[in-house]
Amino acid sequence: MGPHHPASTVAPFEFLQLAGHPVRWRLLSELARSDRIVHELTELVGEPQNLVSYHLGKLRDGGLVSARQSSADRRDAYYTADLARIGAELSAAGGALHPALRLKPTSRDHSRISPMKILFLCTGNSARSQMAEVLIKARSGGAIEAVSAGSDPKPLHPNAVRVMRDEYGLDLSGHGSKHMDVFADQRFDWVISLCDRVREVCPEFPGRPEVIHWSIANPATGESDRITYKLFRQTAAELATRIEFLLAGLSDQPST
């Protein structure tokens, strides 16, 4: 199953005006790669913070980006591009001009992805990173060698096992949590942090891997498993969508 593409919510010309502004387009380009906080975006696009904040506000109002308070520093917020929404709006804008310009869902051939190794990190390695590991292995058809670890490992959460089994047919039951120091000397092509706290302590890995951040809330809130099961389903769905977009990008890269 590919990423969910929601219906368009704004008039085509409004979307094109919103996304087509040079600063906003550069912000979307950066956020399409990795979640960011404001001062990082300020440096990346080379514009003053008040201007960056203004344009981020416009993108939020238009539903193209969202913001979530950082779990590492409550004074910061991580911005995330809604790629599924942007894709829907792009398709609607093209279709409004001519039906043949409406984007059509494509079936990606993930077998074209060059073999690579990805490390997923979160604090406890008990839910998010474990689910991401098995999802990308399954969705890439074996092209991706994935592992996961945490900065403060905790036992694997039962809801992570249940959601992967019941919703995706994947078995997490034999997995154990690992500290990220286990992989300190290993080379990876990508290192993806899934929680804000682990990003703050993520070490440098050999070989200069691509390092990106997905700011995803921890579904293990300390409430009962029955109550948090819905949160785990939502987390798994977000991971599945992000992974599909990542794989689509990797499929389009030339083989090395």
Secondary structure by P-SEA (a helix, b strand, c coil): cccccccccccaaaaaaaaacaaaaaaaaaaacccccaaaaaaaacccaaaaaaaaaaaaaaccbbbbcccccccbbbbbbaaaaaaaaaaaaaaaaccccccccccccccccccbbbbbbccccccaaaaaaaaaaaaacccccccccccccccccaaaaaaaaaccccccccbbbbcccccccccccbbbbccaaaaaaccccccccbbbbbbccccccccccccaaaaaaaaaaaaaaaaaaaaaaaaacccc
